[in-house]
Amino acid sequence: MSRLVGAEVSRLLSRRFTGIAMIVLLLGLAGYQLLVNDALSPPSREQLATAERVYQDVHEDWVTNHERYEQDCRNTGAPPEECVVTLADFTESATPFKEVARTGLQLSTLLVAVVAFMIAASFIGAEYGSGSIANWLTFIPRRGQVFWSKLLTVTGFAALLGLFGATLVLSGTLVLAHLHGSRIESIRQLAEMGARTILPVVMLAIIGFCIGLLTRHTAGAIGLLLAFVVVWFVRAGPLSSLAWAQRITPWTPEGNIAAIVDRGYTYSVPVNKVTADGVNIEFIQHHVSFTHALVYWSILLALVIIGSLLIFRRRDVI
């Protein structure tokens, strides 16, 4: 079995698509650090001077009409301290390190998971497309061992890829925060979050491999991924105001992935409330727990892997 895994690792790393995908991933993660640098950068002298001029103009008008402005502000339900014009309202401060790092880990997880999905799907899809899978089974007729060796290779590669992405993003953000003098905090929580981001990368890689095996083509797996993205976009956009479309969040893959990465995910369900003023829409918050997400994905992966193995063992590969 170890020889089979070693052979599959060599095949995976020698593929041109793997190299191209890794280069694209590295460029994407490195390019994102430019946005991180902008977010952590304090305002320049020119920006502070501009903010000061705008504040002086607005403050003169506020001094003249502040009673009416404050009353209008209180009528909206805002606390009194927010109804006073201050210089801070016109000055863009640097984003806190913790917030930048969390956002970076979330976005990098999405990018790395998609790349892992495509590499895994292409790994098996290309073998069906070229017919090399039939030649491989001629030398190794034990299909079960071939299946598990390929799956273990994809899983291990995805885990290393997820670790690489999380380490690169978190270390890059740390360096930039140190250079800009930002307050560095919550390192332990961010490191734990980085470790959790490896799970979605591995899960998407396994799903990509199994879909590529079932469809026998890389394009088939990518097509299903795009179809899923369209369904998610419709549910999060045009159907966001429908209660039933949001109530199914605990049973959606993306909702449970978010619960794994953030160790819990909160979503809102719109509910119509009849009042004396008419029908109002209230948003009731619900929670998807980390444990629920782990159980959900464990069952989903088990079903997909077992189904793929049974089909691979019985289906003609030619």
C-alpha positions in Angstrom: 0.0 0.0 0.0 2.8 2.4 0.8 4.3 1.9 -2.6 1.0 2.7 -4.2 0.7 5.9 -2.2 4.3 6.8 -3.2 3.5 6.3 -6.8 0.3 8.3 -6.6 2.2 11.2 -4.9 4.7 11.2 -7.7 2.0 11.2 -10.3 0.1 14.1 -8.5 3.2 16.3 -8.1 4.4 15.7 -11.6 1.2 16.9 -13.3 1.3 20.2 -15.1 -2.1 21.2 -13.8 -1.0 20.8 -10.2 2.0 23.1 -10.8 -0.1 25.8 -12.5 -2.7 25.6 -9.8 -0.1 26.1 -7.1 1.4 29.1 -8.9 -2.0 30.7 -9.2 -2.7 30.0 -5.5 0.6 31.5 -4.4 0.0 34.6 -6.5 -3.5 35.0 -5.1 -2.4 34.6 -1.5 0.6 37.0 -2.0 -1.6 39.5 -3.9 -4.1 39.6 -1.0 -1.3 40.8 1.3 -1.4 44.1 -0.6 -5.0 44.5 0.7 -3.9 43.5 4.2 -1.1 46.1 4.0 -3.7 48.8 3.1 -6.0 47.8 5.9 -3.3 47.9 8.5 -1.8 51.1 7.3 -2.5 54.2 9.5 -3.9 57.3 7.7 -1.2 59.5 6.0 -0.6 63.1 6.8 -2.5 64.2 3.7 -5.5 62.1 4.7 -5.5 63.5 8.2 -5.2 67.1 6.9 -8.2 66.5 4.5 -10.2 65.0 7.3 -9.4 68.0 9.5 -10.7 70.4 6.9 -13.9 68.5 6.3 -14.4 68.3 10.1 -14.0 72.0 10.5 -16.6 72.7 7.8 -19.1 70.3 9.2 -18.5 71.3 12.8 -19.3 75.0 12.1 -22.7 74.0 10.7 -23.2 71.6 13.6 -22.5 74.3 16.2 -25.2 76.4 14.7 -27.8 73.7 14.3 -26.6 71.1 16.8 -29.9 71.0 18.8 -31.9 70.0 15.8 -29.3 67.6 14.6 -29.0 65.9 18.0 -32.8 65.6 18.3 -33.1 64.0 14.9 -30.3 61.6 15.8 -31.9 60.6 19.1 -35.2 60.0 17.3 -33.5 57.2 15.3 -32.7 55.4 18.6 -29.0 56.2 18.6 -27.3 56.7 22.0 -26.4 60.4 22.9 -22.6 59.9 22.5 -23.1 59.0 18.8 -25.1 62.1 18.1 -22.1 64.4 18.5 -19.8 65.3 15.6 -16.2 64.4 16.3 -13.0 64.4 14.3 -12.9 60.5 14.5 -16.1 60.4 12.3 -14.0 61.8 9.4 -10.8 59.9 10.0 -10.3 56.4 8.7 -8.3 54.5 11.3 -6.3 51.3 10.6 -8.3 48.1 10.8 -7.4 46.0 13.9 -5.1 43.1 13.5 -7.5 40.5 14.7 -10.2 41.6 12.3 -7.8 41.6 9.3 -6.4 38.2 10.2 -9.8 36.6 10.6 -11.0 38.0 7.3 -7.7 36.8 5.6 -8.1 33.3 7.0 -11.7 33.1 5.8 -11.0 34.3 2.3 -7.8 32.2 2.0 -9.8 29.1 3.1 -12.2 29.6 0.2 -9.4 30.1 -2.4 -7.3 27.2 -1.2 -10.4 24.9 -0.9 -11.4 25.6 -4.5 -7.9 25.0 -5.8 -7.7 21.7 -3.8 -11.1 20.7 -5.3 -9.9 21.3 -8.8 -6.6 19.6 -8.3 -8.3 16.5 -6.9 -10.9 16.4 -9.6 -8.3 16.8 -12.3 -6.1 14.1 -10.7 -8.6 11.4 -11.3 -10.6 13.0 -14.2 -7.5 13.3 -16.4 -6.7 9.6 -15.8 -10.2 8.7 -17.2 -9.8 11.1 -20.0 -6.4 9.8 -21.1 -7.3 6.1 -20.4 -4.3 5.7 -18.1 -6.6 4.5 -15.3 -7.2 1.3 -17.4 -3.5 0.7 -17.8 -2.9 1.3 -14.1 -5.5 -1.3 -13.2 -3.9 -3.7 -15.5 -0.8 -3.6 -13.3 -2.7 -3.3 -10.0 -6.0 -5.1 -10.4 -7.0 -4.6 -6.8 -9.3 -1.7 -7.3 -9.9 -1.1 -3.6 -6.2 -0.5 -2.9 -6.0 1.8 -6.0 -8.9 3.8 -4.8 -7.7 4.2 -1.2 -4.1 5.1 -2.4 -5.5 7.9 -4.6 -7.8 9.1 -1.9 -5.1 9.2 0.8 -2.8 11.0 -1.6 -5.4 13.7 -2.3 -6.3 14.0 1.4 -2.6 14.4 2.5 -1.9 16.9 -0.3 -5.0 18.9 0.6 -4.0 19.0 4.3 -0.5 20.3 3.5 -2.0 22.8 1.1 -4.4 24.1 3.7 -1.6 24.3 6.3 0.5 26.2 3.8 -2.3 28.7 3.0 -3.2 29.4 6.6 0.5 29.7 7.7 1.3 32.1 4.8 -1.7 34.4 5.4 -1.3 34.5 9.2 2.5 35.0 9.1 2.2 37.7 6.4 -0.4 39.5 8.4 1.8 39.3 11.5 4.7 40.8 9.7 2.7 43.6 8.2 1.1 44.4 11.6 4.5 44.6 13.2 5.8 46.9 10.5 2.8 49.2 10.9 2.8 49.1 14.7 -0.6 47.5 15.0 -1.6 45.9 18.3 -1.2 42.2 17.9 -3.6 40.1 19.9 -5.6 36.9 20.0 -2.8 34.9 18.5 -3.9 31.7 20.0 -7.5 32.0 18.8 -6.3 32.9 15.3 -3.9 29.9 15.3 -6.8 27.6 16.3 -8.9 29.1 13.5 -6.0 28.5 11.1 -5.9 24.9 12.1 -9.7 24.6 11.6 -9.4 26.0 8.1 -7.5 22.9 7.0 -10.7 20.8 7.4 -12.7 22.5 4.7 -9.7 22.2 2.3 -9.5 18.5 2.9 -13.3 18.0 2.7 -13.5 19.9 -0.6 -10.6 17.9 -2.0 -12.3 14.6 -1.2 -15.6 15.8 -2.7 -13.7 17.0 -5.8 -12.0 13.6 -6.2 -15.2 11.6 -5.7 -17.1 13.8 -8.2 -14.3 13.6 -10.7 -14.3 9.8 -10.3 -18.1 9.6 -10.7 -18.3 11.9 -13.7 -15.1 10.6 -15.3 -14.1 14.1 -16.3 -12.6 17.2 -14.7 -15.1 19.4 -16.4 -17.9 17.5 -14.9 -16.7 18.2 -11.4 -16.1 21.9 -12.1 -19.5 22.1 -13.7 -21.1 20.8 -10.5 -19.1 23.2 -8.4 -20.3 26.1 -10.6 -23.9 24.9 -10.3 -23.5 24.8 -6.5 -22.1 28.4 -6.5 -25.1 29.5 -8.5 -27.6 27.9 -6.1 -25.8 29.5 -3.2 -25.8 32.9 -4.9 -29.6 32.7 -5.5 -30.3 31.6 -1.9 -28.1 34.3 -0.5 -29.3 37.0 -2.9 -32.8 36.9 -4.5 -34.1 34.4 -1.9 -32.6 36.0 1.1 -35.9 37.5 2.2 -37.7 34.1 2.2 -37.8 32.4 5.5 -37.7 28.8 4.1 -34.5 29.6 2.1 -32.7 30.6 5.2 -34.1 27.9 7.5 -32.3 25.2 5.5 -28.9 26.8 6.3 -28.0 24.1 8.9 -28.3 21.5 6.1 -26.3 23.3 3.5 -22.6 22.5 2.9 -21.5 26.2 3.0 -23.3 26.8 6.3 -21.5 24.0 8.0 -18.2 24.9 6.5 -18.6 28.4 8.0 -19.5 26.8 11.4 -16.2 24.8 11.2 -14.0 27.7 10.3 -15.5 30.2 12.8 -16.4 27.5 15.4 -20.0 28.2 15.1 -22.1 30.2 12.6 -25.0 32.6 13.2 -27.6 33.2 10.5 -30.8 35.2 10.4 -34.3 34.1 9.3 -36.8 36.8 8.3 -40.1 36.5 10.1 -43.3 38.6 9.4 -44.7 40.2 12.5 -48.2 41.7 12.5 -48.2 44.9 14.6 -50.6 47.9 15.0 -48.6 49.7 12.3 -48.9 46.8 9.8 -46.6 43.9 8.9 -43.0 44.2 9.8 -40.1 41.9 9.0 -38.0 40.9 12.0 -34.8 38.8 11.7 -34.5 36.0 14.1 -31.0 34.7 14.7 -30.2 31.0 14.8 -26.9 29.2 15.4 -25.1 26.2 13.8 -22.8 24.7 16.2 -19.3 23.4 15.6 -20.3 19.8 16.6 -23.3 19.9 14.2 -21.0 20.9 11.4 -18.5 18.1 12.1 -21.3 15.5 12.3 -22.9 16.8 9.1 -19.6 16.6 7.1 -18.6 13.3 8.6 -21.9 11.7 7.4 -21.7 13.5 4.0 -18.1 12.4 3.3 -18.8 8.9 4.5 -21.7 8.5 2.0 -19.8 10.1 -0.9 -16.6 8.0 -0.3 -18.5 4.7 0.1 -20.7 5.4 -2.9 -17.6 6.3 -5.0 -15.7 3.2 -3.9 -18.6 0.8 -4.7 -19.0 2.4 -8.2 -15.3 2.3 -8.8 -15.1 -1.4 -7.9 -17.9 -2.4 -10.2 -18.0 0.0 -13.1 -16.1 -0.5 -16.3 -13.3 2.0 -16.6 -12.8 1.9 -20.3 
